[in-house]
Amino acid sequence: MKAVLRSLPVDYSGNVLERHQKAAVEFLSWADHHAHEQRLSQSSQAQLEGHPDLLDSNSAQAQQRVWANRHAHQKHLHDSAMAHLRHS
């Protein structure tokens, strides 16, 4: 039996275990590729819709507020990770 996946011929033998292994490899390859495309799509969409200073990019005060929010978030993540390491 021959199957074609994305214009690549795939040969299957009569061995059930071999067919299952090949199918698992193909599925994992597709899943990795699909997940990568989803992450790219979601990140670009988030940058377009969720950017905190999208409307007032020329405002220095808005830029400072965005920087302060990002810095506070990074500090929180750092402090949380350090607390987790201390209690592990």
All heavy atoms as an XYZ file, in Angstrom:
708
protein
N       0.855     -1.175      0.000
C       0.000      0.000      0.000
C       0.893      1.227      0.000
O       1.865      1.293      0.713
C      -0.881     -0.025      1.252
C      -1.784      1.182      1.330
S      -2.689      1.327      2.878
C      -3.700     -0.103      2.832
N       0.512      2.212     -0.817
C       1.258      3.463     -0.878
C       0.325      4.601     -0.547
O      -0.807      4.644     -1.016
C       1.836      3.686     -2.262
C       3.255      3.306     -2.405
C       3.823      3.883     -3.671
C       5.295      3.566     -3.662
N       5.980      4.018     -4.800
N       0.808      5.533      0.267
C       0.044      6.733      0.589
C       0.913      7.942      0.254
O       2.130      7.841      0.250
C      -0.325      6.752      2.063
N       0.279      9.061     -0.024
C       1.034     10.262     -0.330
C       0.702     11.302      0.721
O      -0.460     11.604      0.973
C       0.681     10.795     -1.733
C       1.409     12.098     -2.003
C       1.017      9.760     -2.779
N       1.739     11.823      1.366
C       1.575     12.845      2.387
C       2.385     14.055      1.963
O       3.608     13.983      1.875
C       2.071     12.338      3.743
C       2.050     13.326      4.884
C       0.608     13.684      5.241
C       2.740     12.750      6.092
N       1.680     15.152      1.658
C       2.350     16.381      1.217
C       3.276     16.107      0.040
O       4.444     16.466      0.046
C       3.112     17.041      2.358
C       2.213     17.543      3.453
C       2.996     18.279      4.478
N       2.164     18.597      5.615
C       2.602     18.929      6.783
N       3.880     19.000      7.013
N       1.793     19.201      7.761
N       2.790     15.373     -0.930
C       3.507     14.979     -2.130
C       4.768     14.167     -1.872
O       5.641     14.128     -2.702
C       3.863     16.142     -3.024
O       3.697     17.370     -2.498
N       4.870     13.538     -0.717
C       5.981     12.630     -0.447
C       5.416     11.216     -0.367
O       4.513     10.963      0.421
C       6.665     12.969      0.879
C       7.323     14.329      0.982
C       7.829     14.556      2.402
C       8.481     14.429      0.022
N       5.930     10.316     -1.178
C       5.401      8.952     -1.113
C       5.818      8.282      0.194
O       6.933      8.422      0.660
C       6.055      8.255     -2.309
C       7.243      9.078     -2.632
C       6.959     10.478     -2.179
N       4.870      7.579      0.790
C       5.128      6.874      2.035
C       4.775      5.412      1.792
O       3.639      5.098      1.447
C       4.267      7.448      3.184
C       4.520      6.684      4.464
C       4.543      8.923      3.362
N       5.736      4.530      1.967
C       5.494      3.101      1.763
C       5.172      2.452      3.099
O       5.864      2.668      4.088
C       6.737      2.426      1.174
C       7.004      2.892     -0.249
O       6.016      3.094     -0.976
O       8.182      3.042     -0.613
N       4.115      1.652      3.090
C       3.748      0.903      4.284
C       3.885     -0.579      3.986
O       3.445     -1.061      2.955
C       2.305      1.191      4.697
C       2.109      2.560      5.273
C       1.361      3.519      4.605
C       2.669      2.896      6.495
C       1.177      4.773      5.139
C       2.495      4.159      7.035
C       1.743      5.093      6.355
O       1.557      6.330      6.885
N       4.478     -1.265      4.894
C       4.575     -2.709      4.736
C       3.375     -3.348      5.429
O       2.526     -2.672      6.000
C       5.880     -3.214      5.365
O       5.793     -3.109      6.778
N       3.331     -4.658      5.418
C       2.246     -5.367      6.073
C       2.428     -5.465      7.573
O       1.524     -5.883      8.288
N       3.589     -5.054      8.089
C       3.879     -5.159      9.506
C       3.104     -4.078     10.272
O       3.294     -2.879     10.063
C       5.384     -5.003      9.725
C       5.794     -5.217     11.160
O       4.959     -5.172     12.065
N       7.078     -5.448     11.364
N       2.244     -4.497     11.182
C       1.404     -3.564     11.921
C       2.240     -2.649     12.804
O       1.999     -1.438     12.869
C       0.377     -4.342     12.785
C      -0.412     -3.396     13.675
C      -0.546     -5.147     11.895
N       3.235     -3.188     13.477
C       4.079     -2.387     14.361
C       4.826     -1.315     13.578
O       4.888     -0.153     13.993
C       5.072     -3.273     15.111
C       6.007     -2.582     16.086
C       5.194     -1.854     17.161
C       6.951     -3.580     16.723
N       5.333     -1.681     12.416
C       6.044     -0.709     11.577
C       5.103      0.395     11.101
O       5.463      1.574     11.095
C       6.669     -1.421     10.378
C       7.522     -0.512      9.521
C       8.145     -1.252      8.351
O       8.371     -2.467      8.463
O       8.393     -0.593      7.328
N       3.875      0.009     10.717
C       2.897      1.014     10.295
C       2.559      1.972     11.433
O       2.458      3.178     11.226
C       1.623      0.330      9.790
C       1.779     -0.299      8.438
C       0.441     -0.629      7.803
N      -0.543     -1.132      8.730
C      -1.037     -2.361      8.729
N      -0.620     -3.229      7.826
N      -1.950     -2.734      9.595
N       2.407      1.448     12.630
C       2.097      2.295     13.783
C       3.253      3.240     14.099
O       3.035      4.405     14.444
C       1.752      1.444     15.012
C       0.373      0.888     14.971
N      -0.713      1.568     15.436
C      -0.097     -0.288     14.484
C      -1.798      0.847     15.261
N      -1.452     -0.298     14.677
N       4.470      2.740     13.996
C       5.635      3.583     14.271
C       5.740      4.703     13.240
O       5.997      5.859     13.587
C       6.911      2.746     14.278
C       7.029      1.866     15.501
C       8.210      0.913     15.417
O       8.735      0.644     14.350
N       8.607      0.382     16.571
N       5.543      4.379     11.972
C       5.615      5.400     10.930
C       4.491      6.420     11.094
O       4.705      7.622     10.914
C       5.554      4.767      9.540
C       6.838      4.092      9.134
C       6.756      3.579      7.722
C       8.070      2.932      7.325
N       8.046      2.475      5.932
N       3.315      5.946     11.446
C       2.190      6.860     11.653
C       2.468      7.781     12.840
O       2.155      8.976     12.797
C       0.902      6.070     11.884
N       3.070      7.249     13.895
C       3.390      8.069     15.063
C       4.415      9.135     14.709
O       4.286     10.292     15.123
C       3.901      7.191     16.204
N       5.411      8.768     13.931
C       6.437      9.731     13.515
C       5.814     10.821     12.648
O       6.089     12.012     12.836
C       7.577      9.018     12.757
C       8.495     10.012     12.082
C       8.360      8.127     13.713
N       4.964     10.429     11.726
C       4.306     11.412     10.861
C       3.410     12.344     11.683
O       3.393     13.555     11.458
C       3.478     10.708      9.792
C       4.307      9.994      8.757
C       3.463      9.118      7.857
O       2.222      9.170      7.947
O       4.046      8.375      7.057
N       2.678     11.776     12.637
C       1.792     12.600     13.451
C       2.590     13.580     14.300
O       2.238     14.760     14.399
C       0.918     11.732     14.354
C       0.086     12.554     15.297
C      -1.029     13.220     14.839
C       0.458     12.691     16.617
C      -1.785     14.009     15.695
C      -0.292     13.470     17.486
C      -1.419     14.131     17.021
N       3.670     13.107     14.926
C       4.478     14.002     15.752
C       5.111     15.102     14.915
O       5.195     16.256     15.353
C       5.545     13.209     16.508
C       5.018     12.322     17.629
C       6.152     11.507     18.232
C       4.308     13.137     18.684
N       5.534     14.759     13.711
C       6.103     15.768     12.826
C       5.046     16.814     12.478
O       5.306     18.019     12.532
C       6.615     15.096     11.554
O       7.032     16.051     10.636
N       3.842     16.360     12.137
C       2.759     17.292     11.830
C       2.406     18.128     13.056
O       2.213     19.340     12.956
C       1.519     16.531     11.362
C       0.334     17.431     11.248
C       0.007     18.216     10.180
C      -0.649     17.690     12.253
N      -1.134     18.933     10.460
C      -1.558     18.629     11.730
C      -0.859     17.212     13.546
C      -2.650     19.090     12.443
C      -1.949     17.668     14.263
C      -2.827     18.607     13.707
N       2.325     17.494     14.236
C       1.951     18.204     15.464
C       2.973     19.289     15.800
O       2.597     20.402     16.197
C       1.807     17.222     16.618
N       4.252     18.982     15.660
C       5.293     19.987     15.917
C       5.166     21.154     14.956
O       5.246     22.318     15.354
C       6.688     19.370     15.797
C       7.033     18.455     16.944
O       6.351     18.532     17.996
O       7.984     17.671     16.810
N       4.974     20.851     13.686
C       4.845     21.903     12.675
C       3.598     22.745     12.938
O       3.648     23.981     12.872
C       4.790     21.269     11.283
C       4.663     22.259     10.178
N       5.693     23.087      9.805
C       3.622     22.578      9.375
C       5.292     23.865      8.821
N       4.038     23.573      8.544
N       2.491     22.095     13.256
C       1.242     22.801     13.522
C       1.369     23.684     14.767
O       0.921     24.834     14.761
C       0.111     21.782     13.704
C      -1.216     22.401     13.978
N      -1.898     23.113     13.021
C      -1.979     22.418     15.096
C      -3.040     23.539     13.547
N      -3.112     23.143     14.797
N       1.981     23.162     15.819
C       2.162     23.946     17.048
C       3.036     25.165     16.787
O       2.770     26.258     17.299
C       2.763     23.080     18.144
N       4.079     24.997     15.988
C       4.958     26.112     15.650
C       4.183     27.193     14.889
O       4.311     28.383     15.194
C       6.146     25.616     14.828
C       7.087     26.685     14.413
N       7.920     27.323     15.303
C       7.330     27.246     13.205
C       8.625     28.240     14.653
N       8.287     28.203     13.383
N       3.380     26.773     13.910
C       2.588     27.743     13.156
C       1.574     28.446     14.049
O       1.345     29.646     13.920
C       1.868     27.046     12.008
C       2.770     26.686     10.860
C       2.006     26.060      9.710
O       0.824     25.693      9.879
O       2.605     25.927      8.639
N       0.975     27.720     14.998
C       0.007     28.322     15.910
C       0.682     29.358     16.803
O       0.133     30.435     17.045
C      -0.667     27.256     16.783
C      -1.611     26.382     16.021
C      -2.878     27.115     15.627
O      -2.899     28.307     15.377
N      -3.966     26.387     15.552
N       1.875     29.030     17.321
C       2.597     29.988     18.172
C       2.945     31.253     17.401
O       2.804     32.364     17.920
C       3.868     29.346     18.744
C       3.620     28.418     19.897
C       4.901     28.029     20.604
N       5.870     27.403     19.717
C       5.936     26.094     19.469
N       5.091     25.276     20.025
N       6.857     25.616     18.664
N       3.399     31.104     16.159
C       3.713     32.279     15.339
C       2.467     33.118     15.092
O       2.503     34.347     15.208
C       4.318     31.843     14.004
C       5.728     31.283     14.037
C       6.139     30.817     12.643
C       6.704     32.299     14.564
N       1.381     32.451     14.771
C       0.138     33.160     14.497
C      -0.366     33.882     15.746
O      -0.750     35.054     15.680
C      -0.916     32.167     14.007
O      -2.159     32.790     13.894
N      -0.344     33.203     16.893
C      -0.836     33.808     18.126
C       0.038     34.961     18.575
O      -0.467     35.978     19.054
C      -0.945     32.755     19.223
C      -2.062     31.765     18.985
C      -2.022     30.607     19.959
O      -1.100     30.479     20.757
N      -3.025     29.741     19.881
N       1.349     34.815     18.423
C       2.227     35.901     18.860
C       2.072     37.130     17.974
O       2.048     38.256     18.466
C       3.685     35.446     18.888
O       4.141     35.162     17.590
N       1.930     36.930     16.667
C       1.748     38.094     15.804
C       0.392     38.734     16.044
O       0.269     39.961     16.035
C       1.916     37.716     14.338
O       0.936     36.784     13.950
N      -0.625     37.923     16.310
C      -1.949     38.470     16.601
C      -1.932     39.243     17.921
O      -2.528     40.316     18.032
C      -2.981     37.338     16.671
C      -4.403     37.814     16.735
C      -4.834     38.495     15.443
O      -4.278     38.245     14.373
N      -5.814     39.353     15.540
N      -1.238     38.714     18.918
C      -1.155     39.402     20.209
C      -0.417     40.728     20.078
O      -0.781     41.716     20.722
C      -0.455     38.512     21.229
N       0.604     40.764     19.242
C       1.332     42.013     19.045
C       0.451     43.060     18.382
O       0.547     44.245     18.690
C       2.585     41.775     18.210
C       3.676     41.072     18.955
C       4.886     40.812     18.088
O       4.879     41.115     16.899
N       5.918     40.252     18.668
N      -0.414     42.618     17.491
C      -1.293     43.571     16.808
C      -2.421     44.058     17.716
O      -2.736     45.242     17.741
C      -1.904     42.927     15.559
C      -0.948     42.654     14.414
C      -1.665     41.900     13.307
C      -0.367     43.949     13.887
N      -3.020     43.153     18.475
C      -4.198     43.503     19.256
C      -3.884     43.939     20.674
O      -4.551     44.804     21.216
C      -5.156     42.316     19.318
C      -5.781     41.999     17.983
C      -6.708     40.808     18.058
O      -6.786     40.179     19.127
O      -7.342     40.505     17.044
N      -2.883     43.308     21.295
C      -2.688     43.518     22.714
C      -1.540     44.427     23.081
O      -1.175     44.498     24.250
N      -0.959     45.099     22.108
C       0.177     45.955     22.420
C      -0.293     47.107     23.294
O      -1.213     47.839     22.936
C       0.809     46.484     21.127
C       2.195     46.980     21.332
N       2.454     48.280     21.640
C       3.382     46.348     21.299
C       3.763     48.442     21.776
N       4.334     47.277     21.569
N       0.301     47.284     24.472
C      -0.235     48.247     25.439
C      -0.135     49.701     25.008
O      -0.925     50.521     25.455
C       0.604     48.002     26.689
C       1.779     47.240     26.247
C       1.421     46.540     24.986
N       0.795     50.027     24.143
C       0.912     51.431     23.729
C       0.631     51.605     22.252
O       1.248     52.399     21.567
C       2.295     51.974     24.084
C       3.416     51.182     23.436
O       3.154     50.085     22.935
O       4.547     51.654     23.446
N      -0.327     50.847     21.754
C      -0.630     50.881     20.330
C      -1.186     52.236     19.898
O      -0.806     52.771     18.867
C      -1.641     49.786     19.996
C      -1.953     49.557     18.528
C      -0.696     49.139     17.783
C      -3.020     48.502     18.382
N      -2.057     52.805     20.714
C      -2.705     54.050     20.317
C      -1.883     55.291     20.637
O      -2.013     56.313     19.987
C      -4.078     54.154     20.991
C      -5.060     53.041     20.593
C      -6.345     53.178     21.385
C      -5.332     53.081     19.106
N      -1.070     55.235     21.666
C      -0.320     56.425     22.064
C       1.183     56.161     22.042
O       1.885     56.377     23.004
C      -0.775     56.908     23.434
C      -0.851     55.791     24.458
O      -0.455     54.664     24.147
O      -1.299     56.064     25.560
N       1.663     55.681     20.892
C       3.077     55.338     20.780
C       3.974     56.567     20.776
O       5.165     56.470     21.039
C       3.324     54.515     19.520
O       2.957     55.262     18.382
N       3.428     57.746     20.491
C       4.234     58.957     20.473
C       4.316     59.629     21.839
O       5.059     60.582     22.021
C       3.672     59.952     19.454
C       3.811     59.433     18.046
O       4.739     58.704     17.736
N       2.886     59.808     17.190
N       3.569     59.132     22.802
C       3.536     59.742     24.117
C       4.666     59.183     24.982
O       4.744     57.978     25.221
C       2.185     59.463     24.783
O       2.237     59.779     26.148
N       5.516     60.057     25.471
C       6.623     59.630     26.338
C       6.097     59.043     27.639
O       6.644     58.065     28.155
C       7.550     60.807     26.626
N       5.031     59.597     28.154
C       4.463     59.093     29.405
C       3.920     57.669     29.213
O       4.099     56.811     30.077
C       3.346     60.012     29.885
C       2.786     59.615     31.238
C       1.704     60.586     31.699
O       1.237     61.416     30.925
N       1.324     60.478     32.948
N       3.291     57.429     28.072
C       2.782     56.088     27.787
C       3.934     55.099     27.660
O       3.854     53.973     28.161
C       1.949     56.101     26.513
N       5.004     55.511     27.020
C       6.168     54.642     26.883
C       6.772     54.314     28.248
O       7.171     53.180     28.508
C       7.228     55.304     25.985
C       6.810     55.462     24.549
C       6.712     54.120     23.840
O       7.483     53.218     24.107
N       5.754     54.001     22.945
N       6.850     55.299     29.128
C       7.379     55.063     30.466
C       6.472     54.112     31.252
O       6.949     53.242     31.975
C       7.527     56.387     31.213
C       8.646     57.245     30.678
C       8.686     58.620     31.330
O       7.780     59.002     32.061
N       9.748     59.359     31.045
N       5.152     54.269     31.091
C       4.211     53.397     31.785
C       4.367     51.954     31.290
O       4.376     51.008     32.086
C       2.788     53.898     31.567
C       1.738     53.126     32.340
C       0.347     53.703     32.182
N      -0.098     53.702     30.784
C      -0.262     54.790     30.039
N      -0.034     55.985     30.547
N      -0.655     54.700     28.788
N       4.510     51.775     29.995
C       4.685     50.441     29.429
C       5.978     49.823     29.941
O       6.012     48.651     30.342
C       4.674     50.500     27.886
C       5.148     49.193     27.275
C       3.293     50.862     27.384
N       7.067     50.598     29.942
C       8.341     50.082     30.441
C       8.207     49.691     31.910
O       8.697     48.632     32.321
C       9.446     51.131     30.293
C      10.750     50.624     30.808
C      11.676     49.910     30.125
C      11.253     50.759     32.147
N      12.736     49.593     30.933
C      12.497     50.100     32.188
C      10.779     51.368     33.302
C      13.269     50.034     33.341
C      11.543     51.294     34.453
C      12.774     50.639     34.464
N       7.556     50.523     32.721
C       7.402     50.235     34.149
C       6.584     48.963     34.353
O       6.927     48.140     35.220
C       6.739     51.416     34.850
N       5.533     48.780     33.577
C       4.718     47.561     33.699
C       5.528     46.318     33.338
O       5.468     45.299     34.026
C       3.478     47.651     32.802
C       2.453     48.624     33.328
O       2.482     48.993     34.506
N       1.553     49.051     32.462
N       6.295     46.397     32.245
C       7.120     45.255     31.844
C       8.200     44.964     32.874
O       8.472     43.809     33.202
C       7.757     45.533     30.483
C       6.776     45.475     29.352
C       7.456     45.699     28.026
N       6.458     45.760     26.964
C       6.604     46.428     25.851
N       7.713     47.105     25.627
N       5.658     46.431     24.933
N       8.810     46.012     33.386
C       9.861     45.836     34.388
C       9.285     45.221     35.663
O       9.895     44.324     36.261
C      10.517     47.184     34.684
C      11.663     47.100     35.635
N      12.845     46.477     35.307
C      11.801     47.536     36.911
C      13.659     46.534     36.347
N      13.047     47.174     37.330
N       8.114     45.668     36.085
C       7.477     45.113     37.282
C       7.125     43.644     37.066
O       7.290     42.816     37.975
C       6.235     45.916     37.636
N       6.669     43.310     35.875
C       6.339     41.918     35.573
C       7.592     41.048     35.596
O       7.584     39.947     36.171
C       5.646     41.836     34.209
C       5.232     40.453     33.836
N       4.259     39.761     34.507
C       5.667     39.635     32.853
C       4.121     38.569     33.962
N       4.963     38.472     32.956
N       8.680     41.525     35.004
C       9.941     40.774     35.020
C      10.443     40.590     36.449
O      10.912     39.515     36.814
C      10.995     41.492     34.186
C      10.749     41.414     32.701
C      11.743     42.253     31.916
O      12.434     43.118     32.466
N      11.787     42.030     30.608
N      10.343     41.619     37.256
C      10.784     41.527     38.652
C       9.929     40.513     39.408
O      10.445     39.714     40.187
C      10.719     42.889     39.323
C      11.241     42.884     40.749
C      11.264     44.273     41.323
C      11.737     44.358     42.749
N      11.805     43.184     43.540
N       8.631     40.527     39.165
C       7.739     39.570     39.812
C       8.105     38.136     39.421
O       8.164     37.248     40.282
C       6.285     39.864     39.441
C       5.334     38.801     39.878
N       4.988     38.625     41.198
C       4.674     37.855     39.171
C       4.152     37.605     41.290
N       3.947     37.127     40.068
N       8.364     37.907     38.122
C       8.760     36.577     37.665
C      10.078     36.147     38.304
O      10.231     34.997     38.730
C       8.877     36.547     36.144
C       7.573     36.653     35.362
C       7.867     36.708     33.866
C       6.660     35.495     35.680
N      11.025     37.060     38.390
C      12.320     36.756     38.995
C      12.148     36.418     40.474
O      12.688     35.416     40.965
C      13.271     37.940     38.818
C      14.588     37.737     39.494
N      14.837     38.198     40.762
C      15.717     37.105     39.087
C      16.058     37.858     41.106
N      16.619     37.204     40.091
N      11.410     37.255     41.195
C      11.203     37.013     42.626
C      10.473     35.699     42.864
O      10.807     34.953     43.788
C      10.422     38.168     43.252
C      11.209     39.470     43.266
O      12.448     39.421     43.039
O      10.590     40.524     43.483
N       9.501     35.406     42.024
C       8.759     34.154     42.147
C       9.661     32.957     41.901
O       9.600     31.953     42.622
C       7.598     34.152     41.158
O       6.914     32.934     41.188
N      10.512     33.046     40.881
C      11.436     31.940     40.582
C      12.441     31.742     41.709
O      12.747     30.598     42.092
C      12.173     32.223     39.274
N      12.931     32.820     42.277
C      13.882     32.712     43.391
C      13.206     32.092     44.612
O      13.794     31.244     45.291
C      14.458     34.083     43.739
C      15.328     34.672     42.646
S      16.667     33.572     42.120
C      17.706     33.622     43.550
N      11.975     32.482     44.904
C      11.245     31.899     46.035
C      11.008     30.415     45.804
O      11.137     29.596     46.721
C       9.923     32.629     46.240
N      10.699     30.059     44.568
C      10.485     28.653     44.241
C      11.769     27.848     44.430
O      11.737     26.726     44.956
C       9.983     28.531     42.803
C       9.735     27.139     42.361
N       8.932     26.270     43.055
C      10.182     26.446     41.307
C       8.905     25.102     42.445
N       9.663     25.188     41.365
N      12.898     28.396     44.012
C      14.183     27.704     44.184
C      14.539     27.555     45.649
O      15.088     26.533     46.061
C      15.289     28.470     43.439
C      15.255     28.364     41.922
C      16.304     29.276     41.322
C      15.475     26.928     41.486
N      14.247     28.561     46.456
C      14.568     28.483     47.884
C      13.768     27.423     48.599
O      14.251     26.792     49.520
C      14.313     29.848     48.546
C      15.407     30.834     48.305
C      15.222     32.088     49.162
N      15.683     33.218     48.383
C      14.914     34.177     47.880
N      13.630     34.186     48.105
N      15.423     35.128     47.151
N      12.534     27.208     48.168
C      11.657     26.266     48.852
C      11.673     24.884     48.229
O      10.944     24.005     48.685
C      10.219     26.810     48.877
C      10.099     28.070     49.676
N      10.231     28.106     51.041
C       9.870     29.330     49.282
C      10.079     29.353     51.458
N       9.865     30.126     50.405
N      12.483     24.682     47.210
C      12.541     23.371     46.559
C      13.440     22.427     47.305
O      14.390     22.702     47.889
C      13.038     23.503     45.130
O      12.128     24.241     44.379
